[in-house]
Amino acid sequence: MNPRLDQPLRLGTRRSKLAMSQSGHVADAVRAITGRPVELVEITTYGDVSRENLAQIGGTGVFVTALRDALVRGEVDFAVHSLKDLPTTQPEELVIAAMPLREDPRDALVARDGLTFEQLPDGARIGTGSPRRMAQLNHYARTLGKRIETVAIRGNVDTRIGFVRDGELDAVVLAAAGLNRIGRSAEATDFLSVDNVLPAPGQGALAVECLASDAELIASLAELDDPHTRAAVTAERSLLAALEAGCSAPVGALADLLADGQVVNEMRLRGVVGTLDGSTLVQLSTTGPVPQSYDEAMALGRELADEMLAKGAAGLMGERSL
């Protein structure tokens, strides 16, 4: 008997209820594939303990560094990240071995009195920590002929929904995937159409990461990979990288697959960049064959980013790093 079969695989995860839930699903799948026990190793990241504004402490990458450090030090064998939290540059010593089938990429509204976004009163106070959401929510409100106030908030799902329950805010906006994964999607009062609010690049998808040198584990984890999810998310993240935007900039992107009957034959990539007040948006899309390789998916994202930059996207994002 292979002695490694009895040795547990150590899965690094953030401590939040959402992170533990999504890591638990991955752990179950890896147990089934490898026949080995999998234990969750809880790791506290700087993003979990800091109450500062995300954009000021380095964007969503602050949730990733501690997990990656634990991988490199050999304290865990693999880690699960929310893909939208990953910086667009990949460390050479690590590899994303799997991107499982994506959850719902949309944003969800949790509002008082069961209200949808269109039913919110003029001047409604909406909580979100995301500049991307602020820009698009303000723009969406403008198209409806009303004004909203976006309020910067941090915290886990309970904390955020608590602002609505306590009457401090009229509504909060969260990722639908997160609510689904912790069994609380029924609390959403509206799921925001991607025609009005594009999600963060990679939203709803997970990244399962391990050491690039661990060929055996890479081969096992690859069985969890969903090729369509990987192609879509790669194109979205390529767009983000080409805009030199960083994770905290107000950039939304979504690649979706277009089917002709049962045959998926095209991919549409949409991107948006806007000012926080929603007064100006650059929103474009491109459609092409479903990428068959990493390079093709990257090219699709770069192509759309170039078009957006030509339309003035860079000027909407404040100072770009040179």
C-alpha positions as CSV (number, residue, x, y, z in Angstrom):
1,M,0.0,0.0,0.0
2,N,1.2,3.5,-0.9
3,P,2.2,5.1,2.5
4,R,1.1,8.5,1.2
5,L,-2.5,7.3,1.0
6,D,-2.8,7.5,4.8
7,Q,-1.2,10.8,5.0
8,P,-3.7,13.7,5.0
9,L,-3.5,16.4,2.4
10,R,-3.5,19.8,4.1
11,L,-5.8,22.3,2.5
12,G,-5.1,26.0,3.4
13,T,-8.1,28.2,3.8
14,R,-9.1,31.5,5.2
15,R,-11.2,31.3,8.4
16,S,-14.4,33.0,7.2
17,K,-17.6,31.0,7.1
18,L,-17.7,31.5,3.3
19,A,-14.1,30.4,2.8
20,M,-14.5,27.3,5.0
21,S,-17.6,26.4,3.1
22,Q,-16.1,26.6,-0.4
23,S,-12.9,24.9,0.8
24,G,-15.0,22.1,2.4
25,H,-16.6,21.4,-1.0
26,V,-13.2,21.2,-2.7
27,A,-11.9,19.0,0.2
28,D,-14.8,16.5,-0.4
29,A,-14.0,16.4,-4.1
30,V,-10.2,15.8,-3.5
31,R,-10.9,13.0,-1.0
32,A,-13.1,11.3,-3.7
33,I,-10.4,11.7,-6.4
34,T,-7.3,10.8,-4.3
35,G,-8.7,8.4,-1.7
36,R,-6.7,10.4,0.8
37,P,-8.0,12.2,3.9
38,V,-8.0,16.0,3.6
39,E,-7.7,18.3,6.6
40,L,-8.5,22.0,6.5
41,V,-5.8,24.3,7.9
42,E,-7.2,27.7,8.9
43,I,-4.9,30.6,8.1
44,T,-5.6,34.2,9.1
45,T,-4.7,36.7,6.4
46,Y,-4.0,40.4,6.8
47,G,-7.3,41.2,4.9
48,D,-9.2,39.3,7.5
49,V,-7.9,41.2,10.5
50,S,-7.5,44.7,9.1
51,R,-10.6,46.9,9.1
52,E,-9.0,49.4,6.7
53,N,-10.5,50.1,3.3
54,L,-9.4,47.3,0.9
55,A,-8.2,49.7,-1.8
56,Q,-5.9,51.3,0.8
57,I,-4.3,48.1,2.0
58,G,-3.5,46.6,-1.4
59,G,-6.8,45.4,-2.8
60,T,-8.1,41.9,-2.5
61,G,-4.6,40.4,-2.8
62,V,-4.3,40.9,1.0
63,F,-6.5,37.8,1.4
64,V,-4.1,35.7,-0.6
65,T,-0.5,36.4,0.6
66,A,-0.6,34.4,3.8
67,L,-2.1,31.3,2.1
68,R,0.6,31.5,-0.6
69,D,3.3,31.9,2.0
70,A,2.1,28.8,3.8
71,L,2.2,26.9,0.5
72,V,5.8,27.9,-0.2
73,R,6.9,27.1,3.4
74,G,5.3,23.6,3.1
75,E,2.8,24.1,5.9
76,V,-0.1,23.2,3.5
77,D,-0.2,21.1,0.3
78,F,-2.8,23.2,-1.6
79,A,-5.0,26.2,-1.0
80,V,-8.4,27.4,-2.2
81,H,-9.0,31.0,-3.1
82,S,-11.9,33.0,-4.4
83,L,-10.5,33.7,-7.9
84,K,-11.5,37.4,-7.8
85,D,-9.1,37.8,-4.9
86,L,-6.0,36.6,-6.8
87,P,-3.6,39.2,-8.2
88,T,-3.2,38.9,-12.0
89,T,0.5,38.0,-11.8
90,Q,1.1,34.3,-10.9
91,P,4.2,33.4,-8.8
92,E,6.5,31.0,-10.7
93,E,6.7,28.5,-7.8
94,L,2.9,28.1,-7.6
95,V,0.3,26.9,-10.1
96,I,-3.5,27.1,-10.3
97,A,-4.1,23.4,-10.8
98,A,-7.9,23.6,-11.0
99,M,-10.7,26.1,-11.6
100,P,-13.8,24.1,-10.8
101,L,-17.2,24.8,-12.4
102,R,-18.1,28.4,-11.7
103,E,-21.0,29.4,-9.4
104,D,-23.4,32.3,-10.3
105,P,-21.2,35.3,-11.2
106,R,-23.8,37.9,-10.5
107,D,-24.1,40.4,-7.7
108,A,-27.0,40.1,-5.3
109,L,-28.9,42.9,-3.5
110,V,-30.1,42.3,0.1
111,A,-32.5,45.2,0.8
112,R,-35.0,46.1,3.5
113,D,-38.6,45.2,3.0
114,G,-37.8,42.8,0.1
115,L,-37.1,45.7,-2.3
116,T,-35.5,45.2,-5.7
117,F,-32.9,47.7,-6.9
118,E,-35.5,49.4,-9.1
119,Q,-37.9,49.7,-6.1
120,L,-35.4,51.4,-3.8
121,P,-36.3,55.0,-2.9
122,D,-34.4,58.0,-4.2
123,G,-31.5,58.7,-1.9
124,A,-31.3,55.1,-0.7
125,R,-28.1,54.2,1.1
126,I,-26.4,51.1,-0.3
127,G,-23.4,49.4,1.3
128,T,-20.5,47.9,-0.6
129,G,-16.7,47.8,-0.2
130,S,-16.2,47.6,-4.0
131,P,-15.3,50.6,-6.2
132,R,-16.5,48.5,-9.2
133,R,-19.9,48.0,-7.6
134,M,-20.1,51.7,-6.6
135,A,-19.4,52.9,-10.1
136,Q,-22.0,50.6,-11.8
137,L,-24.7,51.0,-9.1
138,N,-24.5,54.7,-9.3
139,H,-24.7,54.5,-13.1
140,Y,-27.6,52.1,-12.9
141,A,-29.5,54.4,-10.6
142,R,-28.9,57.3,-13.0
143,T,-30.4,55.3,-15.8
144,L,-33.5,54.9,-13.6
145,G,-33.6,58.6,-13.0
146,K,-32.7,58.5,-9.3
147,R,-29.8,59.0,-7.0
148,I,-28.3,56.6,-4.5
149,E,-25.6,57.0,-1.8
150,T,-23.0,54.2,-1.8
151,V,-21.5,53.6,1.6
152,A,-18.1,51.9,2.0
153,I,-18.4,48.8,4.3
154,R,-16.2,45.8,5.2
155,G,-17.0,42.6,7.0
156,N,-18.4,39.1,6.5
157,V,-21.8,38.2,5.2
158,D,-23.4,38.5,8.6
159,T,-21.9,41.9,9.3
160,R,-23.0,43.3,6.0
161,I,-26.5,42.0,6.1
162,G,-26.7,43.2,9.7
163,F,-26.4,46.8,8.5
164,V,-29.7,46.3,6.6
165,R,-31.4,44.4,9.5
166,D,-30.4,47.2,11.9
167,G,-31.7,49.9,9.7
168,E,-28.3,51.6,9.1
169,L,-28.5,50.9,5.4
170,D,-31.3,50.4,2.9
171,A,-29.4,47.6,1.1
172,V,-26.1,45.9,0.7
173,V,-24.6,44.2,-2.4
174,L,-22.8,40.9,-2.1
175,A,-21.6,38.2,-4.5
176,A,-24.5,35.8,-5.3
177,A,-22.0,32.9,-5.3
178,G,-21.0,33.6,-1.7
179,L,-24.7,33.6,-0.6
180,N,-25.3,30.4,-2.5
181,R,-22.2,28.6,-1.0
182,I,-23.3,29.3,2.5
183,G,-27.0,28.5,1.8
184,R,-28.3,32.0,2.2
185,S,-29.4,32.9,-1.3
186,A,-33.0,33.2,-0.1
187,E,-32.0,36.4,1.7
188,A,-31.3,38.2,-1.6
189,T,-34.1,40.5,-2.6
190,D,-32.7,41.0,-6.2
191,F,-30.1,39.4,-8.4
192,L,-28.6,42.2,-10.5
193,S,-28.5,41.5,-14.2
194,V,-25.1,41.5,-15.7
195,D,-26.5,43.8,-18.4
196,N,-26.6,46.5,-15.6
197,V,-23.8,45.4,-13.3
198,L,-20.8,43.4,-14.5
199,P,-19.1,41.3,-11.8
200,A,-15.5,41.4,-10.8
201,P,-13.2,39.4,-13.1
202,G,-13.3,35.8,-11.8
203,Q,-16.3,36.4,-9.5
204,G,-18.1,33.1,-8.6
205,A,-15.0,31.0,-9.5
206,L,-12.5,29.3,-7.3
207,A,-8.8,28.7,-7.8
208,V,-7.2,25.6,-6.3
209,E,-3.4,26.3,-6.0
210,C,-0.4,24.2,-5.2
211,L,3.4,24.1,-5.7
212,A,4.4,23.9,-9.3
213,S,6.9,21.2,-8.4
214,D,4.2,18.8,-7.0
215,A,3.4,16.9,-10.3
216,E,1.4,14.2,-8.6
217,L,-1.0,16.6,-6.8
218,I,-1.3,18.8,-9.9
219,A,-2.5,15.7,-11.8
220,S,-5.1,14.8,-9.1
221,L,-6.4,18.4,-8.8
222,A,-6.7,18.8,-12.6
223,E,-9.7,16.4,-12.4
224,L,-11.6,19.3,-10.7
225,D,-10.9,21.7,-13.5
226,D,-13.7,23.0,-15.7
227,P,-12.2,24.1,-19.1
228,H,-15.0,26.5,-19.9
229,T,-14.6,28.2,-16.5
230,R,-10.9,28.4,-17.0
231,A,-11.2,29.9,-20.5
232,A,-13.7,32.5,-19.3
233,V,-11.9,33.6,-16.2
234,T,-8.5,33.7,-18.0
235,A,-10.0,36.1,-20.6
236,E,-11.5,38.3,-17.8
237,R,-8.3,38.4,-15.8
238,S,-6.3,39.2,-19.0
239,L,-8.5,42.2,-19.5
240,L,-7.9,43.3,-15.9
241,A,-4.2,42.9,-16.2
242,A,-4.0,44.7,-19.6
243,L,-5.9,47.6,-18.1
244,E,-3.2,47.7,-15.4
245,A,-6.0,48.2,-13.0
246,G,-5.3,46.1,-10.0
247,C,-8.0,44.2,-8.1
248,S,-9.4,47.3,-6.3
249,A,-10.1,49.4,-9.4
250,P,-13.6,49.9,-10.7
251,V,-13.3,47.2,-13.4
252,G,-16.0,44.7,-14.2
253,A,-15.7,41.8,-16.7
254,L,-17.6,38.7,-17.7
255,A,-17.0,36.1,-20.3
256,D,-19.9,34.0,-21.2
257,L,-20.3,31.1,-23.6
258,L,-22.8,31.4,-26.4
259,A,-24.4,28.2,-27.5
260,D,-26.0,27.3,-30.8
261,G,-28.4,24.6,-29.7
262,Q,-26.3,22.2,-27.6
263,V,-23.0,23.3,-29.2
264,V,-21.0,26.0,-27.4
265,N,-19.2,27.8,-30.3
266,E,-18.5,31.4,-29.2
267,M,-17.4,33.3,-26.2
268,R,-18.5,36.9,-25.5
269,L,-16.3,39.0,-23.2
270,R,-17.7,42.2,-21.7
271,G,-15.8,44.8,-19.8
272,V,-16.6,48.0,-18.0
273,V,-14.6,50.8,-16.3
274,G,-16.2,53.8,-14.6
275,T,-15.9,56.7,-12.3
276,L,-17.2,56.0,-8.8
277,D,-20.1,58.4,-9.2
278,G,-21.3,56.5,-12.2
279,S,-21.3,59.6,-14.4
280,T,-19.0,58.1,-17.0
281,L,-18.6,54.4,-18.0
282,V,-16.6,52.8,-20.8
283,Q,-18.4,49.6,-21.6
284,L,-17.5,47.4,-24.5
285,S,-17.7,43.8,-25.6
286,T,-16.1,41.4,-28.1
287,T,-17.2,38.0,-29.4
288,G,-15.0,35.3,-30.8
289,P,-14.5,31.5,-31.0
290,V,-14.2,29.8,-27.6
291,P,-10.5,30.0,-26.7
292,Q,-8.8,26.6,-27.0
293,S,-5.7,27.6,-25.2
294,Y,-4.4,29.9,-22.5
295,D,-2.8,32.1,-25.1
296,E,-6.1,32.5,-27.0
297,A,-8.0,33.4,-23.8
298,M,-5.3,35.9,-22.9
299,A,-5.4,37.5,-26.4
300,L,-9.2,37.9,-26.1
301,G,-8.8,39.9,-22.9
302,R,-6.0,42.1,-24.2
303,E,-7.9,42.9,-27.4
304,L,-10.9,44.2,-25.5
305,A,-8.7,46.1,-23.0
306,D,-6.9,47.8,-26.0
307,E,-10.3,48.9,-27.3
308,M,-11.4,50.2,-23.9
309,L,-8.1,52.1,-23.4
310,A,-8.6,53.7,-26.9
311,K,-12.1,54.8,-25.7
312,G,-10.6,56.6,-22.6
313,A,-10.7,53.9,-19.9
314,A,-7.4,54.8,-18.4
315,G,-8.5,58.3,-17.6
316,L,-11.4,56.9,-15.5
317,M,-9.2,54.8,-13.2
318,G,-7.1,57.6,-11.7
319,E,-3.4,57.4,-11.8
320,R,-2.1,54.3,-13.5
321,S,1.2,52.9,-12.3
322,L,3.9,53.3,-14.9
